[in-house]
Amino acid sequence: MTKLTIVANIIAKEDKIELVKAELLKLIDVTRAEEGCINYDLHQDNENPAHFMFYENWVSRELWQTHMSNQHLADYMAATDGAVDQFILNEMTQIA
């Protein structure tokens, strides 16, 4: 089974950057403790503070899908409703 890499780009609304950042930070410890999580790293763009990016690696797509249905992600979605301009998620496989 091939590990799954996730790259998730989140663009917050300009007036909601700190809210989105605080809610994203809440996801770190609980997600890193989940079964199958290899790494779950949050980044913030140096030039555009509204742009956040998660770089994640999971043992399998199935365990990542379990993560996606967890309550802490539902809580994040509720807390940031209307605060995010754009969300792009890419499921990727390392090839080299």
N, CA, C and O atoms as a Tinker XYZ file with bonds, in Angstrom:
   384  protein
     1  N      0.850000   -1.184000    0.000000    73     2
     2  CA     0.000000    0.000000    0.000000    64     1     3
     3  C      0.896000    1.248000    0.000000    63     2     4     5
     4  O      1.867000    1.334000    0.751000    81     3
     5  N      0.551000    2.186000   -0.839000    73     3     6
     6  CA     1.328000    3.408000   -0.990000    64     5     7
     7  C      0.823000    4.472000   -0.027000    63     6     8     9
     8  O     -0.382000    4.662000    0.136000    81     7
     9  N      1.764000    5.158000    0.605000    73     7    10
    10  CA     1.339000    6.249000    1.485000    64     9    11
    11  C      0.717000    7.357000    0.645000    63    10    12    13
    12  O      0.974000    7.471000   -0.554000    81    11
    13  N     -0.098000    8.161000    1.292000    73    11    14
    14  CA    -0.808000    9.256000    0.640000    64    13    15
    15  C     -0.264000   10.582000    1.151000    63    14    16    17
    16  O     -0.147000   10.792000    2.359000    81    15
    17  N      0.065000   11.468000    0.229000    73    15    18
    18  CA     0.470000   12.831000    0.576000    64    17    19
    19  C     -0.690000   13.756000    0.261000    63    18    20    21
    20  O     -1.296000   13.676000   -0.807000    81    19
    21  N     -0.988000   14.631000    1.202000    73    19    22
    22  CA    -2.037000   15.623000    1.032000    64    21    23
    23  C     -1.396000   17.006000    1.075000    63    22    24    25
    24  O     -0.594000   17.306000    1.960000    81    23
    25  N     -1.759000   17.839000    0.112000    73    23    26
    26  CA    -1.386000   19.248000    0.139000    64    25    27
    27  C     -2.706000   20.021000    0.123000    63    26    28    29
    28  O     -3.461000   19.971000   -0.848000    81    27
    29  N     -2.959000   20.724000    1.203000    73    27    30
    30  CA    -4.201000   21.476000    1.341000    64    29    31
    31  C     -3.871000   22.958000    1.459000    63    30    32    33
    32  O     -3.146000   23.377000    2.361000    81    31
    33  N     -4.413000   23.742000    0.538000    73    31    34
    34  CA    -4.207000   25.194000    0.547000    64    33    35
    35  C     -5.495000   25.866000    1.008000    63    34    36    37
    36  O     -6.573000   25.630000    0.464000    81    35
    37  N     -5.351000   26.701000    2.018000    73    35    38
    38  CA    -6.477000   27.421000    2.604000    64    37    39
    39  C     -6.180000   28.908000    2.487000    63    38    40    41
    40  O     -5.147000   29.379000    2.963000    81    39
    41  N     -7.078000   29.641000    1.858000    73    39    42
    42  CA    -6.933000   31.094000    1.750000    64    41    43
    43  C     -8.037000   31.726000    2.595000    63    42    44    45
    44  O     -9.222000   31.616000    2.281000    81    43
    45  N     -7.624000   32.388000    3.668000    73    43    46
    46  CA    -8.579000   33.038000    4.566000    64    45    47
    47  C     -8.996000   34.395000    4.005000    63    46    48    49
    48  O     -8.245000   35.029000    3.263000    81    47
    49  N    -10.186000   34.826000    4.364000    73    47    50
    50  CA   -10.584000   36.193000    4.058000    64    49    51
    51  C     -9.675000   37.130000    4.845000    63    50    52    53
    52  O     -9.264000   36.815000    5.962000    81    51
    53  N     -9.366000   38.275000    4.259000    73    51    54
    54  CA    -8.389000   39.200000    4.859000    64    53    55
    55  C     -8.711000   39.560000    6.307000    63    54    56    57
    56  O     -7.802000   39.686000    7.127000    81    55
    57  N     -9.973000   39.725000    6.626000    73    55    58
    58  CA   -10.352000   40.121000    7.983000    64    57    59
    59  C    -10.552000   38.926000    8.916000    63    58    60    61
    60  O    -10.968000   39.096000   10.062000    81    59
    61  N    -10.256000   37.717000    8.429000    73    59    62
    62  CA   -10.454000   36.510000    9.231000    64    61    63
    63  C     -9.181000   35.681000    9.384000    63    62    64    65
    64  O     -9.243000   34.525000    9.805000    81    63
    65  N     -8.030000   36.261000    9.045000    73    63    66
    66  CA    -6.767000   35.524000    9.065000    64    65    67
    67  C     -6.489000   34.941000   10.453000    63    66    68    69
    68  O     -6.179000   33.755000   10.566000    81    67
    69  N     -6.593000   35.736000   11.489000    73    67    70
    70  CA    -6.256000   35.256000   12.837000    64    69    71
    71  C     -7.232000   34.187000   13.317000    63    70    72    73
    72  O     -6.830000   33.243000   13.998000    81    71
    73  N     -8.502000   34.324000   12.971000    73    71    74
    74  CA    -9.493000   33.305000   13.323000    64    73    75
    75  C     -9.147000   31.977000   12.656000    63    74    76    77
    76  O     -9.099000   30.939000   13.316000    81    75
    77  N     -8.909000   32.014000   11.361000    73    75    78
    78  CA    -8.595000   30.786000   10.629000    64    77    79
    79  C     -7.305000   30.165000   11.162000    63    78    80    81
    80  O     -7.236000   28.952000   11.359000    81    79
    81  N     -6.298000   30.980000   11.392000    73    79    82
    82  CA    -5.021000   30.475000   11.918000    64    81    83
    83  C     -5.228000   29.783000   13.265000    63    82    84    85
    84  O     -4.712000   28.687000   13.481000    81    83
    85  N     -5.967000   30.404000   14.159000    73    83    86
    86  CA    -6.205000   29.827000   15.482000    64    85    87
    87  C     -6.938000   28.492000   15.372000    63    86    88    89
    88  O     -6.624000   27.543000   16.091000    81    87
    89  N     -7.911000   28.425000   14.473000    73    87    90
    90  CA    -8.665000   27.179000   14.304000    64    89    91
    91  C     -7.817000   26.091000   13.651000    63    90    92    93
    92  O     -7.935000   24.919000   14.007000    81    91
    93  N     -6.964000   26.466000   12.699000    73    91    94
    94  CA    -6.065000   25.483000   12.086000    64    93    95
    95  C     -5.087000   24.929000   13.108000    63    94    96    97
    96  O     -4.813000   23.729000   13.123000    81    95
    97  N     -4.561000   25.797000   13.959000    73    95    98
    98  CA    -3.609000   25.355000   14.984000    64    97    99
    99  C     -4.229000   24.340000   15.951000    63    98   100   101
   100  O     -3.535000   23.463000   16.466000    81    99
   101  N     -5.528000   24.463000   16.191000    73    99   102
   102  CA    -6.221000   23.522000   17.072000    64   101   103
   103  C     -6.229000   22.100000   16.507000    63   102   104   105
   104  O     -6.383000   21.134000   17.255000    81   103
   105  N     -6.064000   21.973000   15.195000    73   103   106
   106  CA    -6.108000   20.659000   14.554000    64   105   107
   107  C     -4.810000   19.864000   14.704000    63   106   108   109
   108  O     -4.812000   18.643000   14.551000    81   107
   109  N     -3.712000   20.544000   15.000000    73   107   110
   110  CA    -2.392000   19.926000   14.919000    64   109   111
   111  C     -2.231000   18.728000   15.861000    63   110   112   113
   112  O     -2.046000   17.606000   15.391000    81   111
   113  N     -2.296000   18.936000   17.142000    73   111   114
   114  CA    -1.992000   17.863000   18.095000    64   113   115
   115  C     -2.951000   16.689000   17.980000    63   114   116   117
   116  O     -2.520000   15.537000   18.007000    81   115
   117  N     -4.238000   16.962000   17.854000    73   115   118
   118  CA    -5.224000   15.881000   17.783000    64   117   119
   119  C     -5.039000   15.068000   16.500000    63   118   120   121
   120  O     -5.214000   13.850000   16.510000    81   119
   121  N     -4.690000   15.727000   15.405000    73   119   122
   122  CA    -4.486000   15.008000   14.145000    64   121   123
   123  C     -3.194000   14.208000   14.175000    63   122   124   125
   124  O     -3.166000   13.066000   13.715000    81   123
   125  N     -2.138000   14.779000   14.703000    73   123   126
   126  CA    -0.863000   14.054000   14.766000    64   125   127
   127  C     -0.971000   12.786000   15.610000    63   126   128   129
   128  O     -0.188000   11.854000   15.428000    81   127
   129  N     -1.923000   12.745000   16.519000    73   127   130
   130  CA    -2.116000   11.567000   17.362000    64   129   131
   131  C     -2.986000   10.496000   16.695000    63   130   132   133
   132  O     -3.119000    9.393000   17.226000    81   131
   133  N     -3.569000   10.804000   15.557000    73   131   134
   134  CA    -4.455000    9.862000   14.880000    64   133   135
   135  C     -3.678000    8.705000   14.259000    63   134   136   137
   136  O     -2.531000    8.857000   13.841000    81   135
   137  N     -4.332000    7.544000   14.210000    73   135   138
   138  CA    -3.759000    6.381000   13.555000    64   137   139
   139  C     -3.500000    6.699000   12.079000    63   138   140   141
   140  O     -4.376000    7.212000   11.384000    81   139
   141  N     -2.309000    6.395000   11.621000    73   139   142
   142  CA    -1.987000    6.566000   10.214000    64   141   143
   143  C     -1.341000    7.881000    9.847000    63   142   144   145
   144  O     -0.861000    8.037000    8.724000    81   143
   145  N     -1.317000    8.833000   10.767000    73   143   146
   146  CA    -0.719000   10.134000   10.475000    64   145   147
   147  C      0.802000   10.035000   10.601000    63   146   148   149
   148  O      1.329000    9.737000   11.673000    81   147
   149  N      1.491000   10.285000    9.503000    73   147   150
   150  CA     2.955000   10.289000    9.500000    64   149   151
   151  C      3.454000   11.685000    9.851000    63   150   152   153
   152  O      4.311000   11.844000   10.721000    81   151
   153  N      2.921000   12.686000    9.180000    73   151   154
   154  CA     3.200000   14.078000    9.543000    64   153   155
   155  C      2.022000   14.944000    9.121000    63   154   156   157
   156  O      1.276000   14.612000    8.200000    81   155
   157  N      1.880000   16.062000    9.821000    73   155   158
   158  CA     0.763000   16.981000    9.608000    64   157   159
   159  C      1.317000   18.368000    9.922000    63   158   160   161
   160  O      1.278000   18.824000   11.065000    81   159
   161  N      1.833000   19.030000    8.885000    73   159   162
   162  CA     2.591000   20.259000    9.075000    64   161   163
   163  C      1.864000   21.446000    8.463000    63   162   164   165
   164  O      1.486000   21.423000    7.291000    81   163
   165  N      1.675000   22.474000    9.262000    73   163   166
   166  CA     0.991000   23.687000    8.834000    64   165   167
   167  C      2.003000   24.767000    8.510000    63   166   168   169
   168  O      2.947000   25.002000    9.265000    81   167
   169  N      1.793000   25.423000    7.374000    73   167   170
   170  CA     2.665000   26.510000    6.925000    64   169   171
   171  C      1.819000   27.751000    6.655000    63   170   172   173
   172  O      0.632000   27.653000    6.345000    81   171
   173  N      2.454000   28.930000    6.778000    73   171   174
   174  CA     1.817000   30.204000    6.442000    64   173   175
   175  C      2.736000   30.941000    5.480000    63   174   176   177
   176  O      3.938000   31.054000    5.718000    81   175
   177  N      2.165000   31.436000    4.402000    73   175   178
   178  CA     2.937000   32.119000    3.366000    64   177   179
   179  C      3.592000   33.376000    3.927000    63   178   180   181
   180  O      2.950000   34.163000    4.624000    81   179
   181  N      4.870000   33.559000    3.620000    73   179   182
   182  CA     5.610000   34.719000    4.117000    64   181   183
   183  C      5.165000   36.027000    3.472000    63   182   184   185
   184  O      5.261000   37.086000    4.092000    81   183
   185  N      4.688000   35.966000    2.254000    73   183   186
   186  CA     4.258000   37.176000    1.538000    64   185   187
   187  C      2.758000   37.435000    1.667000    63   186   188   189
   188  O      2.315000   38.581000    1.592000    81   187
   189  N      1.984000   36.380000    1.859000    73   187   190
   190  CA     0.527000   36.510000    1.946000    64   189   191
   191  C      0.048000   35.771000    3.193000    63   190   192   193
   192  O     -0.188000   34.564000    3.131000    81   191
   193  N     -0.100000   36.458000    4.311000    73   191   194
   194  CA    -0.456000   35.793000    5.564000    64   193   195
   195  C     -1.838000   35.141000    5.559000    63   194   196   197
   196  O     -2.161000   34.385000    6.475000    81   195
   197  N     -2.651000   35.417000    4.551000    73   195   198
   198  CA    -3.965000   34.781000    4.450000    64   197   199
   199  C     -3.876000   33.370000    3.879000    63   198   200   201
   200  O     -4.853000   32.621000    3.906000    81   199
   201  N     -2.700000   33.009000    3.359000    73   199   202
   202  CA    -2.512000   31.705000    2.706000    64   201   203
   203  C     -1.843000   30.721000    3.670000    63   202   204   205
   204  O     -0.713000   30.922000    4.115000    81   203
   205  N     -2.573000   29.665000    3.972000    73   203   206
   206  CA    -2.072000   28.588000    4.817000    64   205   207
   207  C     -1.980000   27.317000    3.976000    63   206   208   209
   208  O     -2.744000   27.132000    3.029000    81   207
   209  N     -1.036000   26.445000    4.333000    73   207   210
   210  CA    -0.894000   25.197000    3.604000    64   209   211
   211  C     -0.561000   24.078000    4.577000    63   210   212   213
   212  O      0.365000   24.193000    5.381000    81   211
   213  N     -1.322000   22.997000    4.498000    73   211   214
   214  CA    -0.999000   21.780000    5.224000    64   213   215
   215  C     -0.258000   20.848000    4.288000    63   214   216   217
   216  O     -0.674000   20.637000    3.149000    81   215
   217  N      0.845000   20.290000    4.772000    73   215   218
   218  CA     1.565000   19.222000    4.084000    64   217   219
   219  C      1.445000   18.011000    4.995000    63   218   220   221
   220  O      1.945000   18.008000    6.120000    81   219
   221  N      0.773000   16.981000    4.489000    73   219   222
   222  CA     0.451000   15.819000    5.306000    64   221   223
   223  C      0.895000   14.545000    4.600000    63   222   224   225
   224  O      0.887000   14.467000    3.372000    81   223
   225  N      1.281000   13.555000    5.387000    73   223   226
   226  CA     1.507000   12.218000    4.869000    64   225   227
   227  C      0.769000   11.234000    5.758000    63   226   228   229
   228  O      0.805000   11.316000    6.985000    81   227
   229  N      0.095000   10.298000    5.094000    73   227   230
   230  CA    -0.725000    9.296000    5.764000    64   229   231
   231  C     -0.302000    7.907000    5.305000    63   230   232   233
   232  O      0.113000    7.722000    4.160000    81   231
   233  N     -0.409000    6.948000    6.188000    73   231   234
   234  CA    -0.066000    5.572000    5.882000    64   233   235
   235  C     -0.904000    5.051000    4.716000    63   234   236   237
   236  O     -0.405000    4.315000    3.865000    81   235
   237  N     -2.187000    5.439000    4.681000    73   235   238
   238  CA    -3.075000    4.991000    3.613000    64   237   239
   239  C     -4.186000    6.006000    3.389000    63   238   240   241
   240  O     -4.472000    6.836000    4.252000    81   239
   241  N     -4.801000    5.929000    2.230000    73   239   242
   242  CA    -5.933000    6.797000    1.920000    64   241   243
   243  C     -7.109000    6.509000    2.861000    63   242   244   245
   244  O     -7.847000    7.419000    3.239000    81   243
   245  N     -7.270000    5.250000    3.229000    73   243   246
   246  CA    -8.372000    4.867000    4.115000    64   245   247
   247  C     -8.248000    5.554000    5.481000    63   246   248   249
   248  O     -9.234000    6.050000    6.026000    81   247
   249  N     -7.030000    5.577000    6.025000    73   247   250
   250  CA    -6.838000    6.233000    7.328000    64   249   251
   251  C     -6.984000    7.742000    7.206000    63   250   252   253
   252  O     -7.450000    8.386000    8.146000    81   251
   253  N     -6.596000    8.326000    6.072000    73   251   254
   254  CA    -6.821000    9.755000    5.858000    64   253   255
   255  C     -8.311000   10.048000    5.782000    63   254   256   257
   256  O     -8.776000   11.051000    6.324000    81   255
   257  N     -9.063000    9.180000    5.116000    73   255   258
   258  CA   -10.512000    9.380000    5.021000    64   257   259
   259  C    -11.168000    9.291000    6.396000    63   258   260   261
   260  O    -12.133000   10.003000    6.670000    81   259
   261  N    -10.650000    8.422000    7.258000    73   259   262
   262  CA   -11.152000    8.372000    8.635000    64   261   263
   263  C    -10.891000    9.705000    9.323000    63   262   264   265
   264  O    -11.761000   10.234000   10.015000    81   263
   265  N     -9.693000   10.244000    9.132000    73   263   266
   266  CA    -9.349000   11.568000    9.677000    64   265   267
   267  C    -10.350000   12.623000    9.196000    63   266   268   269
   268  O    -10.806000   13.454000    9.980000    81   267
   269  N    -10.686000   12.585000    7.912000    73   267   270
   270  CA   -11.554000   13.611000    7.337000    64   269   271
   271  C    -12.970000   13.574000    7.912000    63   270   272   273
   272  O    -13.701000   14.560000    7.820000    81   271
   273  N    -13.355000   12.463000    8.492000    73   271   274
   274  CA   -14.707000   12.364000    9.062000    64   273   275
   275  C    -14.724000   12.578000   10.576000    63   274   276   277
   276  O    -15.766000   12.414000   11.209000    81   275
   277  N    -13.583000   12.943000   11.160000    73   275   278
   278  CA   -13.508000   13.134000   12.603000    64   277   279
   279  C    -14.184000   14.429000   13.056000    63   278   280   281
   280  O    -14.328000   15.380000   12.288000    81   279
   281  N    -14.588000   14.435000   14.316000    73   279   282
   282  CA   -15.319000   15.571000   14.879000    64   281   283
   283  C    -14.502000   16.855000   14.881000    63   282   284   285
   284  O    -15.062000   17.929000   14.664000    81   283
   285  N    -13.191000   16.778000   15.119000    73   283   286
   286  CA   -12.415000   18.015000   15.186000    64   285   287
   287  C    -12.387000   18.739000   13.836000    63   286   288   289
   288  O    -12.261000   19.963000   13.803000    81   287
   289  N    -12.502000   18.016000   12.737000    73   287   290
   290  CA   -12.590000   18.694000   11.438000    64   289   291
   291  C    -13.966000   19.316000   11.243000    63   290   292   293
   292  O    -14.079000   20.399000   10.669000    81   291
   293  N    -15.003000   18.652000   11.708000    73   291   294
   294  CA   -16.350000   19.235000   11.656000    64   293   295
   295  C    -16.405000   20.503000   12.506000    63   294   296   297
   296  O    -17.032000   21.489000   12.117000    81   295
   297  N    -15.754000   20.476000   13.657000    73   295   298
   298  CA   -15.707000   21.655000   14.527000    64   297   299
   299  C    -14.967000   22.806000   13.836000    63   298   300   301
   300  O    -15.392000   23.959000   13.914000    81   299
   301  N    -13.851000   22.482000   13.156000    73   299   302
   302  CA   -13.106000   23.503000   12.399000    64   301   303
   303  C    -13.988000   24.120000   11.317000    63   302   304   305
   304  O    -14.033000   25.341000   11.163000    81   303
   305  N    -14.684000   23.270000   10.573000    73   303   306
   306  CA   -15.547000   23.763000    9.487000    64   305   307
   307  C    -16.629000   24.701000   10.032000    63   306   308   309
   308  O    -16.925000   25.731000    9.427000    81   307
   309  N    -17.207000   24.346000   11.161000    73   307   310
   310  CA   -18.247000   25.188000   11.760000    64   309   311
   311  C    -17.667000   26.513000   12.236000    63   310   312   313
   312  O    -18.276000   27.565000   12.039000    81   311
   313  N    -16.496000   26.468000   12.860000    73   311   314
   314  CA   -15.878000   27.679000   13.427000    64   313   315
   315  C    -15.410000   28.647000   12.341000    63   314   316   317
   316  O    -15.363000   29.856000   12.571000    81   315
   317  N    -15.064000   28.128000   11.158000    73   315   318
   318  CA   -14.531000   28.980000   10.093000    64   317   319
   319  C    -15.523000   29.191000    8.959000    63   318   320   321
   320  O    -15.154000   29.693000    7.897000    81   319
   321  N    -16.761000   28.818000    9.171000    73   319   322
   322  CA   -17.789000   28.993000    8.142000    64   321   323
   323  C    -17.852000   30.462000    7.713000    63   322   324   325
   324  O    -18.077000   31.344000    8.542000    81   323
   325  N    -17.654000   30.718000    6.427000    73   323   326
   326  CA   -17.686000   32.076000    5.908000    64   325   327
   327  C    -16.377000   32.835000    6.041000    63   326   328   329
   328  O    -16.291000   33.985000    5.612000    81   327
   329  N    -15.346000   32.213000    6.631000    73   327   330
   330  CA   -14.077000   32.904000    6.864000    64   329   331
   331  C    -12.997000   32.519000    5.852000    63   330   332   333
   332  O    -11.920000   33.116000    5.841000    81   331
   333  N    -13.273000   31.535000    5.009000    73   331   334
   334  CA   -12.293000   31.029000    4.049000    64   333   335
   335  C    -12.743000   31.377000    2.637000    63   334   336   337
   336  O    -13.872000   31.082000    2.245000    81   335
   337  N    -11.848000   32.010000    1.875000    73   335   338
   338  CA   -12.129000   32.349000    0.484000    64   337   339
   339  C    -11.941000   31.166000   -0.448000    63   338   340   341
   340  O    -12.704000   30.982000   -1.397000    81   339
   341  N    -10.913000   30.361000   -0.168000    73   339   342
   342  CA   -10.586000   29.278000   -1.086000    64   341   343
   343  C     -9.976000   28.113000   -0.327000    63   342   344   345
   344  O     -9.195000   28.301000    0.605000    81   343
   345  N    -10.346000   26.899000   -0.741000    73   343   346
   346  CA    -9.778000   25.682000   -0.180000    64   345   347
   347  C     -9.503000   24.731000   -1.334000    63   346   348   349
   348  O    -10.422000   24.327000   -2.047000    81   347
   349  N     -8.238000   24.374000   -1.516000    73   347   350
   350  CA    -7.850000   23.448000   -2.581000    64   349   351
   351  C     -7.086000   22.301000   -1.935000    63   350   352   353
   352  O     -6.105000   22.518000   -1.223000    81   351
   353  N     -7.539000   21.094000   -2.187000    73   351   354
   354  CA    -6.914000   19.917000   -1.623000    64   353   355
   355  C     -6.442000   19.012000   -2.750000    63   354   356   357
   356  O     -7.194000   18.708000   -3.676000    81   355
   357  N     -5.183000   18.586000   -2.661000    73   355   358
   358  CA    -4.608000   17.677000   -3.639000    64   357   359
   359  C     -4.168000   16.408000   -2.940000    63   358   360   361
   360  O     -3.421000   16.449000   -1.963000    81   359
   361  N     -4.645000   15.263000   -3.457000    73   359   362
   362  CA    -4.171000   13.961000   -3.014000    64   361   363
   363  C     -3.028000   13.589000   -3.948000    63   362   364   365
   364  O     -3.199000   13.579000   -5.167000    81   363
   365  N     -1.867000   13.284000   -3.385000    73   363   366
   366  CA    -0.685000   13.078000   -4.208000    64   365   367
   367  C      0.059000   11.810000   -3.798000    63   366   368   369
   368  O     -0.060000   11.336000   -2.668000    81   367
   369  N      0.829000   11.274000   -4.747000    73   367   370
   370  CA     1.670000   10.112000   -4.506000    64   369   371
   371  C      3.102000   10.504000   -4.843000    63   370   372   373
   372  O      3.377000   11.041000   -5.917000    81   371
   373  N      4.000000   10.231000   -3.920000    73   371   374
   374  CA     5.414000   10.528000   -4.162000    64   373   375
   375  C      5.939000    9.562000   -5.233000    63   374   376   377
   376  O      5.749000    8.349000   -5.140000    81   375
   377  N      6.598000   10.122000   -6.243000    73   375   378
   378  CA     7.082000    9.287000   -7.340000    64   377   379
   379  C      8.611000    9.218000   -7.409000    63   378   380   381
   380  O      9.153000    8.397000   -8.149000    81   379
   381  N      9.295000   10.044000   -6.670000    73   379   382
   382  CA    10.762000    9.995000   -6.673000    64   381   383
   383  C     11.288000   10.577000   -5.369000    63   382   384
   384  O     12.501000   10.632000   -5.163000    81   383
